[in-house]
Amino acid sequence: MKNSLSGKQILITGGAGYLANNLLKLLADIECKVIRLDRPGTTFEMVSHPQTENVTADIREPDVWEQILKNVDVVFHFAAQTSVYVAMENPMADFQINVLPMLRMIEVCRRQVWKPIILFSGTATEVGLTSKWPVDETAYEDPVSIYDIHKLSAEKYLKHYVREGFVYGAVLRLANVYGPGPRSSSGDRGVLNLMMRKAIQGEPLIIYGDGCFVRDYVFVEDVAQAFVHTAINIGNANGKHYLVGSGQGHTLAEAINLVADRAALKIGRRPQVLHVEPPRTISSIESRNFVANTARLTEATGWRPRVDLVLGIDRTLDYFLHKRMETT
């Protein structure tokens, strides 16, 4: 990894966010320049990487990409609006942040004859409501939300420009990511992290209905590793999409009760777990069952998930407890 990325200039969009912070930890010992790009008004966490530049700009503006992409070797494109419900309320605004910046970025690359590697964070929900699992990359794409339609659209643009030879690139469709890092800006994302924060605060943990739907929870450090492995193996991965998950399925009820059990060991009390009726406005995507088959990503890049759910929850609880001590 050090040899492959040493001397490179790396751009991370959504640079103050969850994935970006975990990616930066992997890059800390590598002699490369990192540009963290995020929206105006953003506060960036301190990082140990000595060659990190923080830039704020509105990626919906066309001239941003002309300025920021020059001499960039690798782009990790994490910037996004991530709420299914926000996208539903304002589809045009969601298009402008989740699709338009991708098209503008790759168009600048085409016009300027710049050819970076672009790694895009997609979502496993682009395939919609699958009838069986585990799911692999051959699954039919049938998005059921505006958010997923737009994520898939951005992915298709990138793949087209890769096929035409204007850029290198690949897409990682992420399952349910959890683990240490900044709080998600979307209330319907990072649910497992939210439950861990509530557990530490002594608040009840809420499960909609019986919690029988199956999810694939993947630790954020494993996700960051997947992006790095894909970047340095772009010769195998170019123009393709891959699923990133743990390969293990847990029902919502199992996962949230596991949070309660592990929190009890650390704070001496088990938070109450409550089952409530789901809101009438809940998206149909919430009723999916999903487990990822990650064999193709492993074959192409050598990546494989390392952190199981128990260890991942323990490490995340420890992180939140440490953060809480820092603020008291």
RODREN-308331 format. One record per residue (C-alpha): residue in three letters; x, y, z. Coordinates in nm, 2 decimals, always signed. Layout:
// residues N
   lodo        x        y        z
    ALA        X        Y        Z
...
This chain:
// residues 328
   lodo        x        y        z
    MET    +0.00    +0.00    +0.00
    LYS    +0.28    +0.24    +0.09
    ASN    +0.46    +0.17    -0.24
    SER    +0.15    +0.21    -0.45
    LEU    +0.03    +0.54    -0.30
    SER    +0.37    +0.70    -0.21
    GLY    +0.42    +1.03    -0.39
    LYS    +0.05    +1.05    -0.50
    GLN    -0.19    +1.34    -0.47
    ILE    -0.51    +1.22    -0.32
    LEU    -0.85    +1.40    -0.31
    ILE    -1.12    +1.30    -0.07
    THR    -1.46    +1.46    -0.12
    GLY    -1.68    +1.46    +0.19
    GLY    -1.34    +1.51    +0.35
    ALA    -1.46    +1.59    +0.70
    GLY    -1.70    +1.29    +0.71
    TYR    -1.71    +0.94    +0.85
    LEU    -1.54    +0.75    +0.57
    ALA    -1.28    +1.02    +0.51
    ASN    -1.16    +1.02    +0.87
    ASN    -1.12    +0.64    +0.87
    LEU    -0.94    +0.65    +0.53
    LEU    -0.70    +0.92    +0.66
    LYS    -0.59    +0.68    +0.94
    LEU    -0.48    +0.43    +0.68
    LEU    -0.29    +0.70    +0.49
    ALA    -0.12    +0.84    +0.80
    ASP    +0.22    +0.68    +0.74
    ILE    +0.23    +0.72    +0.36
    GLU    +0.42    +0.99    +0.19
    CYS    +0.14    +1.14    -0.01
    LYS    -0.04    +1.47    -0.03
    VAL    -0.41    +1.46    +0.08
    ILE    -0.67    +1.72    +0.00
    ARG    -0.98    +1.71    +0.21
    LEU    -1.27    +1.88    +0.03
    ASP    -1.60    +1.95    +0.20
    ARG    -1.87    +2.21    +0.20
    PRO    -1.83    +2.57    +0.32
    GLY    -1.86    +2.60    +0.70
    THR    -1.73    +2.26    +0.77
    THR    -1.51    +2.19    +1.07
    PHE    -1.23    +1.94    +1.00
    GLU    -1.11    +1.71    +1.27
    MET    -0.74    +1.72    +1.34
    VAL    -0.54    +1.44    +1.17
    SER    -0.19    +1.31    +1.20
    HIS    -0.11    +1.30    +0.83
    PRO    +0.15    +1.58    +0.78
    GLN    +0.06    +1.66    +0.42
    THR    -0.31    +1.73    +0.45
    GLU    -0.48    +2.04    +0.30
    ASN    -0.83    +2.13    +0.40
    VAL    -1.04    +2.29    +0.13
    THR    -1.40    +2.41    +0.15
    ALA    -1.61    +2.46    -0.17
    ASP    -1.95    +2.38    -0.31
    ILE    -1.90    +2.08    -0.54
    ARG    -2.22    +2.17    -0.72
    GLU    -2.04    +2.46    -0.88
    PRO    -1.87    +2.38    -1.21
    ASP    -1.55    +2.58    -1.16
    VAL    -1.46    +2.39    -0.84
    TRP    -1.35    +2.08    -1.02
    GLU    -1.12    +2.28    -1.26
    GLN    -0.94    +2.42    -0.96
    ILE    -0.92    +2.11    -0.74
    LEU    -0.85    +1.82    -0.98
    LYS    -0.52    +1.94    -1.13
    ASN    -0.24    +1.70    -1.05
    VAL    -0.47    +1.47    -0.85
    ASP    -0.39    +1.10    -0.89
    VAL    -0.67    +0.94    -0.69
    VAL    -1.02    +1.07    -0.60
    PHE    -1.22    +0.91    -0.32
    HIS    -1.56    +1.05    -0.39
    PHE    -1.75    +1.02    -0.06
    ALA    -1.94    +1.35    -0.07
    ALA    -2.32    +1.28    -0.07
    GLN    -2.66    +1.35    +0.07
    THR    -2.73    +1.02    +0.24
    SER    -3.09    +1.03    +0.36
    VAL    -3.36    +0.84    +0.17
    TYR    -3.62    +1.07    +0.32
    VAL    -3.45    +1.40    +0.24
    ALA    -3.41    +1.28    -0.12
    MET    -3.78    +1.20    -0.12
    GLU    -3.87    +1.54    +0.00
    ASN    -3.65    +1.73    -0.25
    PRO    -3.55    +1.51    -0.54
    MET    -3.40    +1.80    -0.74
    ALA    -3.17    +1.90    -0.45
    ASP    -3.06    +1.54    -0.41
    PHE    -2.98    +1.52    -0.78
    GLN    -2.77    +1.83    -0.75
    ILE    -2.55    +1.69    -0.48
    ASN    -2.55    +1.31    -0.56
    VAL    -2.54    +1.31    -0.94
    LEU    -2.43    +1.65    -1.08
    PRO    -2.09    +1.67    -0.91
    MET    -1.99    +1.34    -1.05
    LEU    -2.08    +1.44    -1.40
    ARG    -1.90    +1.77    -1.36
    MET    -1.59    +1.61    -1.22
    ILE    -1.55    +1.35    -1.50
    GLU    -1.63    +1.61    -1.77
    VAL    -1.35    +1.83    -1.64
    CYS    -1.12    +1.52    -1.66
    ARG    -1.23    +1.46    -2.02
    ARG    -1.18    +1.82    -2.13
    GLN    -0.85    +1.87    -1.95
    VAL    -0.72    +1.52    -2.04
    TRP    -0.66    +1.44    -1.67
    LYS    -0.70    +1.07    -1.60
    PRO    -0.72    +1.01    -1.22
    ILE    -0.85    +0.70    -1.05
    ILE    -1.20    +0.78    -0.92
    LEU    -1.34    +0.55    -0.64
    PHE    -1.71    +0.62    -0.58
    SER    -1.90    +0.52    -0.26
    GLY    -2.22    +0.36    -0.39
    THR    -2.49    +0.18    -0.19
    ALA    -2.60    -0.18    -0.17
    THR    -2.96    -0.06    -0.18
    GLU    -2.92    +0.02    -0.55
    VAL    -3.05    -0.33    -0.62
    GLY    -3.37    -0.27    -0.43
    LEU    -3.57    -0.54    -0.25
    THR    -3.38    -0.87    -0.33
    SER    -3.57    -1.19    -0.28
    LYS    -3.28    -1.40    -0.17
    TRP    -2.93    -1.36    -0.03
    PRO    -2.63    -1.34    -0.01
    VAL    -2.63    -1.09    -0.30
    ASP    -2.35    -1.06    -0.55
    GLU    -2.27    -0.82    -0.83
    THR    -2.50    -0.99    -1.08
    ALA    -2.81    -0.88    -0.89
    TYR    -3.06    -0.69    -1.11
    GLU    -3.06    -0.32    -1.03
    ASP    -3.41    -0.21    -0.93
    PRO    -3.39    +0.09    -0.70
    VAL    -3.70    +0.18    -0.50
    SER    -3.61    +0.52    -0.37
    ILE    -3.50    +0.86    -0.53
    TYR    -3.18    +0.83    -0.33
    ASP    -3.09    +0.49    -0.48
    ILE    -3.19    +0.61    -0.83
    HIS    -2.95    +0.90    -0.80
    LYS    -2.66    +0.69    -0.66
    LEU    -2.70    +0.45    -0.94
    SER    -2.71    +0.73    -1.20
    ALA    -2.38    +0.87    -1.07
    GLU    -2.23    +0.52    -1.09
    LYS    -2.35    +0.48    -1.45
    TYR    -2.19    +0.81    -1.55
    LEU    -1.86    +0.71    -1.40
    LYS    -1.87    +0.37    -1.57
    HIS    -1.94    +0.52    -1.90
    TYR    -1.65    +0.76    -1.88
    VAL    -1.43    +0.47    -1.77
    ARG    -1.54    +0.27    -2.08
    GLU    -1.46    +0.57    -2.30
    GLY    -1.11    +0.59    -2.16
    PHE    -1.14    +0.93    -2.00
    VAL    -1.07    +0.82    -1.64
    TYR    -1.00    +0.51    -1.44
    GLY    -1.26    +0.42    -1.18
    ALA    -1.46    +0.17    -0.98
    VAL    -1.76    +0.17    -0.75
    LEU    -1.79    +0.02    -0.40
    ARG    -2.16    -0.04    -0.30
    LEU    -2.16    -0.03    +0.07
    ALA    -2.38    -0.24    +0.31
    ASN    -2.46    -0.11    +0.66
    VAL    -2.15    +0.07    +0.77
    TYR    -2.08    +0.13    +1.14
    GLY    -1.79    +0.21    +1.37
    PRO    -1.58    +0.49    +1.52
    GLY    -1.60    +0.83    +1.35
    PRO    -1.80    +1.15    +1.33
    ARG    -2.18    +1.14    +1.37
    SER    -2.37    +1.09    +1.04
    SER    -2.55    +1.41    +0.91
    SER    -2.85    +1.19    +0.82
    GLY    -3.08    +1.06    +1.09
    ASP    -3.17    +0.75    +0.90
    ARG    -2.80    +0.65    +0.84
    GLY    -2.56    +0.50    +1.09
    VAL    -2.84    +0.34    +1.29
    LEU    -2.62    +0.10    +1.48
    ASN    -2.39    +0.39    +1.58
    LEU    -2.69    +0.58    +1.70
    MET    -2.80    +0.29    +1.91
    MET    -2.46    +0.27    +2.07
    ARG    -2.47    +0.64    +2.16
    LYS    -2.81    +0.59    +2.31
    ALA    -2.70    +0.29    +2.51
    ILE    -2.41    +0.49    +2.66
    GLN    -2.65    +0.77    +2.75
    GLY    -2.89    +0.53    +2.92
    GLU    -3.17    +0.59    +2.66
    PRO    -3.39    +0.31    +2.53
    LEU    -3.30    +0.14    +2.21
    ILE    -3.59    +0.14    +1.95
    ILE    -3.67    -0.14    +1.71
    TYR    -3.95    -0.10    +1.45
    GLY    -4.18    -0.39    +1.45
    ASP    -4.03    -0.73    +1.54
    GLY    -3.69    -0.64    +1.39
    CYS    -3.68    -0.95    +1.17
    PHE    -3.52    -0.79    +0.86
    VAL    -3.17    -0.90    +0.79
    ARG    -2.88    -0.66    +0.75
    ASP    -2.51    -0.69    +0.67
    TYR    -2.31    -0.47    +0.92
    VAL    -1.96    -0.39    +0.80
    PHE    -1.70    -0.21    +1.02
    VAL    -1.59    +0.12    +0.88
    GLU    -1.22    +0.04    +0.90
    ASP    -1.28    -0.26    +0.68
    VAL    -1.46    -0.03    +0.44
    ALA    -1.17    +0.21    +0.43
    GLN    -0.94    -0.08    +0.36
    ALA    -1.17    -0.19    +0.07
    PHE    -1.13    +0.15    -0.10
    VAL    -0.75    +0.15    -0.06
    HIS    -0.73    -0.21    -0.19
    THR    -0.94    -0.11    -0.49
    ALA    -0.73    +0.20    -0.57
    ILE    -0.41    +0.00    -0.57
    ASN    -0.56    -0.28    -0.78
    ILE    -0.74    -0.06    -1.03
    GLY    -0.60    -0.27    -1.31
    ASN    -0.83    -0.55    -1.20
    ALA    -1.12    -0.34    -1.08
    ASN    -1.14    -0.07    -1.35
    GLY    -1.50    +0.00    -1.47
    LYS    -1.66    -0.24    -1.22
    HIS    -1.87    -0.23    -0.91
    TYR    -1.83    -0.44    -0.60
    LEU    -2.03    -0.51    -0.29
    VAL    -1.86    -0.43    +0.04
    GLY    -2.01    -0.61    +0.35
    SER    -1.91    -0.85    +0.62
    GLY    -2.07    -1.14    +0.45
    GLN    -2.27    -1.21    +0.77
    GLY    -2.63    -1.14    +0.82
    HIS    -2.80    -1.03    +1.15
    THR    -3.15    -0.93    +1.21
    LEU    -3.21    -0.58    +1.33
    ALA    -3.33    -0.72    +1.66
    GLU    -3.02    -0.94    +1.70
    ALA    -2.79    -0.64    +1.63
    ILE    -2.96    -0.40    +1.86
    ASN    -2.98    -0.65    +2.14
    LEU    -2.61    -0.72    +2.09
    VAL    -2.54    -0.35    +2.13
    ALA    -2.74    -0.36    +2.46
    ASP    -2.55    -0.67    +2.59
    ARG    -2.20    -0.53    +2.50
    ALA    -2.29    -0.19    +2.65
    ALA    -2.40    -0.36    +2.97
    LEU    -2.05    -0.51    +3.01
    LYS    -1.89    -0.17    +2.97
    ILE    -2.12    +0.06    +3.16
    GLY    -2.27    -0.17    +3.42
    ARG    -2.63    -0.14    +3.30
    ARG    -2.83    -0.28    +3.01
    PRO    -3.04    -0.02    +2.82
    GLN    -3.40    -0.11    +2.76
    VAL    -3.49    -0.24    +2.42
    LEU    -3.83    -0.14    +2.30
    HIS    -4.03    -0.26    +2.00
    VAL    -4.26    +0.00    +1.85
    GLU    -4.48    +0.03    +1.55
    PRO    -4.30    +0.17    +1.25
    PRO    -4.41    +0.51    +1.12
    ARG    -4.65    +0.51    +0.83
    THR    -4.41    +0.71    +0.62
    ILE    -4.13    +0.46    +0.64
    SER    -3.96    +0.38    +0.31
    SER    -4.01    +0.03    +0.15
    ILE    -3.63    -0.01    +0.14
    GLU    -3.64    -0.05    +0.51
    SER    -3.81    -0.39    +0.46
    ARG    -3.52    -0.54    +0.27
    ASN    -3.31    -0.84    +0.37
    PHE    -2.95    -0.82    +0.25
    VAL    -2.62    -1.00    +0.30
    ALA    -2.33    -0.93    +0.06
    ASN    -2.12    -1.19    -0.12
    THR    -1.79    -1.02    -0.14
    ALA    -1.60    -1.29    -0.33
    ARG    -1.55    -1.08    -0.64
    LEU    -1.39    -0.79    -0.45
    THR    -1.16    -1.04    -0.28
    GLU    -1.06    -1.20    -0.61
    ALA    -0.99    -0.86    -0.77
    THR    -0.81    -0.68    -0.49
    GLY    -0.72    -0.93    -0.21
    TRP    -0.95    -0.74    +0.03
    ARG    -1.16    -0.93    +0.29
    PRO    -1.35    -0.81    +0.60
    ARG    -1.15    -0.86    +0.92
    VAL    -1.37    -0.73    +1.21
    ASP    -1.68    -0.93    +1.32
    LEU    -1.98    -0.76    +1.47
    VAL    -1.90    -0.83    +1.84
    LEU    -1.55    -0.68    +1.81
    GLY    -1.67    -0.40    +1.60
    ILE    -1.94    -0.30    +1.85
    ASP    -1.69    -0.32    +2.13
    ARG    -1.44    -0.10    +1.95
    THR    -1.71    +0.15    +1.87
    LEU    -1.85    +0.17    +2.22
    ASP    -1.49    +0.22    +2.35
    TYR    -1.45    +0.51    +2.10
    PHE    -1.78    +0.68    +2.21
    LEU    -1.70    +0.63    +2.57
    HIS    -1.35    +0.79    +2.52
    LYS    -1.51    +1.08    +2.33
    ARG    -1.76    +1.13    +2.61
    MET    -1.48    +1.14    +2.87
    GLU    -1.30    +1.40    +2.67
    THR    -1.60    +1.63    +2.68
    THR    -1.68    +1.60    +3.05
